[in-house]
Amino acid sequence: MRSLATALLVPVMLLLPVSGSAQSTVNIDVLLPLTGAAAYSGVTQQAAARVYENVVNKTGGIHGVPLHFVFHDDQNDPKVAVEIVNELLPQHPVAILGPAVAATCAAIAPLFVNGPVNYCFSPALAPAKGGNVFASAITLHDVEFQMYARLKKMGYKRFAVIATTDASGQLSLQYAHEWSGLASNKDVQVVDIEAFSPADISIAAQVAKVKAANPDIICLYAIGTAFGTALRELSNAGLSDITLYTTPANASVTQLDTYHAFLPKTLITSGMPYQGKLTNPAMKTAATEYLNSIKDAGLKFDTMQAYAWDPIKITVSALRALPPGATAAQLHTYLEGLHDFAGLWGMYDFRNGDQHGIDGRDSIYVYYDTTRNAWLPYDGPNAKG
């Protein structure tokens, strides 16, 4: 009879090379905040990763070998994320995916100077050109500058900005100042800019200043609990009639259900192309794969899934295209030259060097219809209906 110690080793052995180059699974490490303040994001993206793992394994795995994601809880703590990566690097992984939050992504980025590939799930990270670190979706700079420009064209003239003091929030505040200072924006005003800590339980003072500034649109950059806090205070201050723009990270229908009593009449965000009318056949195929896979798994569609879905799909597609046993250097070279790749956020082309590979030209704007619990295309305050 086998000893207990031997029996306990069996699950581990299944994840290790069987002999020579033969391997029972292709393991890819993924850092996510499965606990802590950003746990909603982490758990949502973990579920999406598991769905895509199933999609890959139903279609031949990676060169005939099943894909297996190994999840590590970074607890939304940069120090923990660094510790995890330092433990993984001696194992010489080809790639490490995640984390989900800009602060943890920024903390581990310097560890990848000499490889392997790291693909952060946050668009707020701005990786070094040509480096081993990549970041999800459209750069935060491009998202916000395009957002202000498009909302201006829709007729909004008086912008108020509320943002948290975390890494991504500070960038949003910086971009608001930069955009409002452009000579081409003399006909619009950023009438007030307010900041608050993600841990604050009340921001009544900041909201009072926003109300006094009399904006016609409020841009809210806060996620998770902080987003709910801001919604409650805005509602309490009687600002529910003012259009509210928020980051796509808050587009989860499940999350919005919990804040139903505080939602403004018009809540808008940057949407994904598939939420409108797609004309690109490759993008239609990519969207159909995602939507059907999520539905078959019994999950609701969630923007947080997309922040992980595209990076995972890009990485796996690269490993499928490269020879078996490809190195981290080969993966990096492949990704730097990847173009015409259809994802949920649009058509990717990494040759521009921004490590995001997408410029937002395919994005649309959507508003949340509370009667249908769905996001619908938004063309401006006079076109919504």
C-alpha positions as CSV (number, residue, x, y, z in Angstrom):
1,M,0.0,0.0,0.0
2,R,1.3,3.5,-0.9
3,S,2.2,5.8,2.0
4,L,0.1,8.8,2.7
5,A,3.0,11.0,1.6
6,T,3.1,9.3,-1.8
7,A,-0.6,9.7,-2.2
8,L,-0.4,13.4,-1.4
9,L,2.2,13.8,-4.1
10,V,0.0,12.5,-6.9
11,P,-1.9,15.7,-7.7
12,V,1.3,17.6,-7.8
13,M,3.0,15.1,-10.1
14,L,0.2,15.4,-12.6
15,L,1.3,19.0,-13.2
16,L,5.0,18.2,-13.8
17,P,6.8,16.8,-16.8
18,V,6.3,13.1,-17.2
19,S,9.6,12.4,-19.0
20,G,11.9,14.4,-21.2
21,S,9.8,17.0,-23.0
22,A,6.5,15.1,-22.5
23,Q,4.2,17.0,-20.3
24,S,0.7,16.2,-18.9
25,T,-0.3,19.9,-18.8
26,V,0.9,23.3,-20.0
27,N,0.8,25.4,-16.8
28,I,0.5,29.2,-16.9
29,D,0.7,31.1,-13.6
30,V,-1.9,33.8,-13.0
31,L,-1.8,36.4,-10.3
32,L,-5.2,37.8,-9.2
33,P,-6.7,39.5,-6.1
34,L,-8.9,36.6,-5.0
35,T,-9.3,38.2,-1.6
36,G,-9.0,41.7,-0.4
37,A,-10.6,45.0,-1.7
38,A,-10.4,44.0,-5.3
39,A,-11.6,40.4,-4.9
40,Y,-14.6,41.0,-7.1
41,S,-12.3,41.7,-10.1
42,G,-10.1,38.8,-9.3
43,V,-12.8,36.2,-8.8
44,T,-14.5,37.4,-12.0
45,Q,-11.4,37.1,-14.0
46,Q,-10.5,33.8,-12.5
47,A,-13.9,32.5,-13.7
48,A,-13.2,33.9,-17.2
49,A,-9.8,32.2,-17.3
50,R,-11.3,28.9,-16.4
51,V,-13.9,29.3,-19.1
52,Y,-11.2,30.0,-21.7
53,E,-9.1,27.1,-20.4
54,N,-12.0,24.9,-21.2
55,V,-12.4,26.4,-24.7
56,V,-8.7,25.7,-25.4
57,N,-8.8,22.2,-24.1
58,K,-11.9,21.3,-26.1
59,T,-10.0,22.4,-29.2
60,G,-6.7,20.5,-28.8
61,G,-5.0,22.3,-25.9
62,I,-1.6,23.7,-26.8
63,H,0.1,21.3,-29.3
64,G,-2.1,18.5,-28.0
65,V,-1.3,19.2,-24.3
66,P,-4.1,20.4,-22.0
67,L,-3.8,24.0,-20.7
68,H,-3.9,24.5,-16.9
69,F,-4.0,27.9,-15.2
70,V,-2.4,28.0,-11.8
71,F,-3.9,30.8,-9.7
72,H,-2.1,32.8,-7.0
73,D,-3.9,35.2,-4.7
74,D,-2.0,38.5,-4.5
75,Q,-4.6,39.9,-2.1
76,N,-4.5,43.2,-3.9
77,D,-1.2,43.8,-2.1
78,P,1.8,44.9,-4.1
79,K,4.2,43.3,-1.6
80,V,2.4,39.9,-1.8
81,A,2.5,40.1,-5.6
82,V,6.2,40.7,-5.6
83,E,6.8,37.8,-3.2
84,I,4.7,35.5,-5.5
85,V,6.6,36.5,-8.6
86,N,10.0,36.0,-6.9
87,E,9.0,32.5,-6.0
88,L,7.8,31.7,-9.5
89,L,10.8,33.2,-11.5
90,P,13.3,30.4,-10.5
91,Q,10.9,27.9,-12.2
92,H,11.6,29.7,-15.5
93,P,8.0,30.2,-16.6
94,V,7.3,31.3,-20.2
95,A,4.7,33.8,-19.1
96,I,3.0,35.1,-16.0
97,L,-0.5,36.6,-16.4
98,G,-2.1,39.3,-14.3
99,P,-2.4,40.9,-11.8
100,A,-5.7,42.7,-12.2
101,V,-4.9,46.1,-10.6
102,A,-2.5,48.8,-11.7
103,A,-0.7,49.1,-8.4
104,T,0.2,45.4,-8.2
105,C,1.1,45.3,-11.9
106,A,3.4,48.3,-11.4
107,A,5.0,46.6,-8.4
108,I,6.0,43.4,-10.2
109,A,6.9,45.0,-13.6
110,P,10.6,45.6,-12.7
111,L,11.0,41.9,-12.0
112,F,10.4,41.1,-15.7
113,V,13.3,43.2,-17.2
114,N,15.1,40.0,-18.2
115,G,11.9,38.0,-18.8
116,P,9.6,36.2,-18.9
117,V,6.6,37.8,-20.5
118,N,4.1,39.4,-18.1
119,Y,0.6,40.4,-19.3
120,C,-1.1,42.7,-16.8
121,F,-4.9,42.7,-16.8
122,S,-5.2,46.5,-16.0
123,P,-5.3,49.1,-18.8
124,A,-3.9,51.7,-16.4
125,L,-0.4,50.3,-16.6
126,A,1.9,52.0,-19.1
127,P,4.7,49.4,-19.8
128,A,8.1,50.3,-21.2
129,K,8.2,50.1,-25.0
130,G,9.7,46.9,-26.2
131,G,9.8,45.4,-22.7
132,N,8.6,42.0,-21.5
133,V,5.5,43.6,-19.8
134,F,2.2,44.0,-21.7
135,A,-1.1,45.5,-20.5
136,S,-4.7,44.9,-21.3
137,A,-7.1,46.8,-23.5
138,I,-6.6,50.4,-24.5
139,T,-4.2,52.7,-22.5
140,L,-5.9,54.7,-19.8
141,H,-4.6,57.8,-21.4
142,D,-6.2,57.1,-24.7
143,V,-9.5,55.9,-23.1
144,E,-9.9,59.1,-21.2
145,F,-8.7,61.6,-23.8
146,Q,-11.0,60.0,-26.4
147,M,-13.8,60.0,-23.8
148,Y,-13.5,63.7,-23.1
149,A,-13.3,64.5,-26.8
150,R,-16.3,62.4,-27.7
151,L,-18.5,63.7,-24.8
152,K,-17.6,67.2,-25.9
153,K,-18.9,66.4,-29.4
154,M,-22.1,65.1,-27.8
155,G,-22.7,68.5,-26.3
156,Y,-21.3,68.2,-22.8
157,K,-19.5,71.4,-21.8
158,R,-19.1,71.4,-18.0
159,F,-17.1,68.5,-16.7
160,A,-16.6,67.5,-13.0
161,V,-14.2,64.8,-12.1
162,I,-14.1,62.6,-9.0
163,A,-11.4,60.0,-8.6
164,T,-9.8,57.8,-6.0
165,T,-6.3,58.4,-4.8
166,D,-5.0,55.0,-5.9
167,A,-2.6,54.5,-8.8
168,S,-5.3,54.5,-11.6
169,G,-7.3,57.3,-9.9
170,Q,-4.2,59.5,-9.8
171,L,-3.6,59.0,-13.5
172,S,-7.2,59.9,-14.2
173,L,-6.8,63.1,-12.2
174,Q,-3.6,63.9,-14.1
175,Y,-5.3,63.3,-17.5
176,A,-8.2,65.5,-16.5
177,H,-5.8,68.4,-15.8
178,E,-3.9,67.7,-19.1
179,W,-7.0,67.5,-21.3
180,S,-8.6,70.6,-19.8
181,G,-5.4,72.6,-20.4
182,L,-5.4,71.9,-24.2
183,A,-5.9,75.0,-26.3
184,S,-8.5,73.2,-28.3
185,N,-10.7,72.9,-25.2
186,K,-11.3,76.6,-24.5
187,D,-15.0,76.1,-25.2
188,V,-15.4,73.5,-22.4
189,Q,-14.6,73.6,-18.7
190,V,-13.5,71.1,-16.1
191,V,-15.4,72.9,-13.4
192,D,-14.2,70.8,-10.4
193,I,-11.8,68.0,-9.7
194,E,-12.2,66.0,-6.4
195,A,-10.2,63.1,-4.9
196,F,-10.9,60.6,-2.2
197,S,-9.4,57.6,-0.6
198,P,-10.8,54.2,-1.7
199,A,-11.2,53.4,2.1
200,D,-13.4,56.5,2.8
201,I,-16.9,55.7,3.9
202,S,-18.2,59.2,3.1
203,I,-17.3,61.8,0.4
204,A,-20.1,64.2,1.2
205,A,-17.7,67.2,1.3
206,Q,-16.3,66.4,-2.2
207,V,-19.8,65.9,-3.6
208,A,-21.0,69.1,-2.2
209,K,-18.2,70.9,-4.1
210,V,-19.1,69.1,-7.3
211,K,-22.8,70.1,-6.9
212,A,-21.8,73.7,-6.3
213,A,-19.8,73.7,-9.5
214,N,-22.9,73.0,-11.5
215,P,-21.5,70.4,-14.1
216,D,-23.6,68.9,-16.8
217,I,-21.6,65.6,-16.6
218,I,-19.6,63.9,-13.8
219,C,-16.7,61.6,-14.6
220,L,-16.3,59.1,-11.8
221,Y,-13.1,57.1,-11.5
222,A,-13.5,54.6,-8.7
223,I,-14.1,50.9,-8.6
224,G,-15.6,48.3,-6.2
225,T,-16.7,49.6,-2.8
226,A,-15.4,53.1,-3.6
227,F,-17.7,53.3,-6.6
228,G,-20.7,52.4,-4.4
229,T,-19.7,55.0,-1.9
230,A,-19.6,57.7,-4.6
231,L,-22.9,56.6,-6.1
232,R,-24.6,56.8,-2.7
233,E,-23.3,60.3,-2.0
234,L,-24.2,61.6,-5.4
235,S,-27.7,60.3,-4.9
236,N,-28.0,61.8,-1.5
237,A,-26.9,65.1,-2.8
238,G,-29.7,65.1,-5.4
239,L,-27.3,64.6,-8.4
240,S,-29.0,61.6,-9.9
241,D,-30.3,63.6,-12.9
242,I,-26.8,64.6,-14.1
243,T,-25.1,62.2,-16.6
244,L,-22.4,60.1,-15.0
245,Y,-19.5,58.6,-16.9
246,T,-17.6,55.8,-15.2
247,T,-14.7,53.5,-16.0
248,P,-15.6,50.3,-17.9
249,A,-14.4,48.4,-14.8
250,N,-17.8,49.2,-13.3
251,A,-19.8,47.8,-16.1
252,S,-20.7,44.6,-14.3
253,V,-24.5,44.1,-14.4
254,T,-24.1,42.0,-11.2
255,Q,-22.4,44.8,-9.4
256,L,-24.8,47.4,-10.6
257,D,-27.7,45.4,-9.3
258,T,-26.3,45.9,-5.8
259,Y,-26.2,49.7,-6.3
260,H,-29.6,49.9,-8.0
261,A,-31.1,52.4,-5.4
262,F,-28.2,54.8,-6.0
263,L,-27.8,54.7,-9.8
264,P,-28.2,57.9,-11.8
265,K,-30.7,58.2,-14.5
266,T,-28.0,58.2,-17.2
267,L,-24.9,56.1,-16.5
268,I,-22.5,55.8,-19.4
269,T,-19.1,54.1,-20.0
270,S,-16.8,53.1,-22.8
271,G,-18.1,49.9,-24.4
272,M,-16.7,47.1,-26.4
273,P,-17.3,46.9,-30.1
274,Y,-19.6,43.8,-29.8
275,Q,-22.1,45.9,-27.8
276,G,-22.8,47.9,-31.0
277,K,-23.0,46.8,-34.6
278,L,-20.0,44.8,-35.7
279,T,-19.0,44.8,-39.3
280,N,-15.6,43.2,-39.1
281,P,-16.0,39.4,-39.6
282,A,-13.0,38.5,-37.4
283,M,-14.2,40.6,-34.5
284,K,-17.7,39.1,-34.9
285,T,-16.1,35.6,-34.6
286,A,-14.1,36.7,-31.5
287,A,-17.2,38.2,-29.8
288,T,-19.3,35.1,-30.6
289,E,-16.7,32.8,-29.1
290,Y,-16.6,34.8,-25.9
291,L,-20.4,35.4,-25.6
292,N,-21.3,31.7,-26.2
293,S,-18.5,30.4,-23.9
294,I,-19.6,32.7,-21.0
295,K,-23.2,31.8,-21.5
296,D,-22.5,28.1,-21.7
297,A,-20.6,28.3,-18.4
298,G,-23.7,29.9,-16.8
299,L,-22.0,33.2,-16.2
300,K,-23.2,36.8,-16.8
301,F,-21.3,39.0,-19.2
302,D,-18.9,41.3,-17.4
303,T,-16.4,43.9,-18.6
304,M,-13.9,42.6,-16.0
305,Q,-13.9,39.3,-17.9
306,A,-12.8,41.1,-21.1
307,Y,-9.8,42.7,-19.4
308,A,-8.5,39.2,-18.8
309,W,-10.0,37.4,-21.8
310,D,-8.1,39.2,-24.5
311,P,-4.6,38.9,-22.8
312,I,-5.2,35.2,-22.1
313,K,-6.4,34.5,-25.6
314,I,-3.5,36.4,-27.1
315,T,-0.9,34.6,-25.0
316,V,-2.4,31.1,-25.7
317,S,-2.8,31.8,-29.4
318,A,0.9,32.8,-29.5
319,L,2.0,29.6,-27.7
320,R,-0.2,27.6,-30.2
321,A,1.5,29.3,-33.1
322,L,5.0,28.9,-31.8
323,P,6.8,25.6,-31.8
324,P,6.3,23.2,-28.8
325,G,8.6,24.2,-25.9
326,A,8.9,27.8,-27.0
327,T,11.0,30.0,-24.8
328,A,10.0,33.3,-23.0
329,A,12.2,35.2,-25.5
330,Q,10.4,33.6,-28.5
331,L,7.0,34.5,-27.0
332,H,8.1,38.1,-26.4
333,T,9.3,38.4,-30.0
334,Y,6.1,36.9,-31.3
335,L,3.9,39.3,-29.3
336,E,5.9,42.4,-30.3
337,G,5.2,41.6,-33.9
338,L,1.6,40.5,-33.6
339,H,-1.0,42.4,-35.7
340,D,-4.5,41.9,-37.2
341,F,-5.6,40.0,-34.1
342,A,-9.3,40.2,-33.4
343,G,-10.2,40.6,-29.7
344,L,-13.1,41.9,-27.7
345,W,-11.7,45.4,-27.5
346,G,-10.9,45.6,-31.2
347,M,-8.2,44.7,-33.7
348,Y,-4.8,44.4,-32.0
349,D,-1.5,45.6,-33.5
350,F,1.5,45.5,-31.2
351,R,3.9,47.0,-33.7
352,N,3.1,50.5,-32.4
353,G,5.1,49.7,-29.3
354,D,2.7,50.8,-26.6
355,Q,2.5,47.2,-25.3
356,H,-1.3,47.5,-25.3
357,G,-1.6,46.8,-29.0
358,I,-4.9,48.7,-29.4
359,D,-5.9,52.3,-29.9
360,G,-9.6,52.4,-29.1
361,R,-10.8,53.3,-32.6
362,D,-13.3,50.4,-32.5
363,S,-14.8,51.4,-29.1
364,I,-18.3,52.7,-28.6
365,Y,-20.2,54.3,-25.8
366,V,-22.9,52.6,-23.9
367,Y,-25.5,53.6,-21.3
368,Y,-27.0,51.3,-18.6
369,D,-30.7,50.6,-19.2
370,T,-32.1,49.7,-15.7
371,T,-35.3,48.3,-17.1
372,R,-33.5,45.8,-19.2
373,N,-30.4,45.4,-16.9
374,A,-28.3,45.8,-20.0
375,W,-25.8,48.2,-21.7
376,L,-27.0,49.8,-24.9
377,P,-25.3,52.0,-27.5
378,Y,-25.2,55.7,-26.4
379,D,-24.9,58.5,-29.0
380,G,-25.5,61.5,-26.8
381,P,-28.1,63.0,-24.4
382,N,-30.6,63.6,-27.2
383,A,-30.2,60.2,-28.8
384,K,-30.7,57.9,-25.9
385,G,-34.0,56.1,-25.8
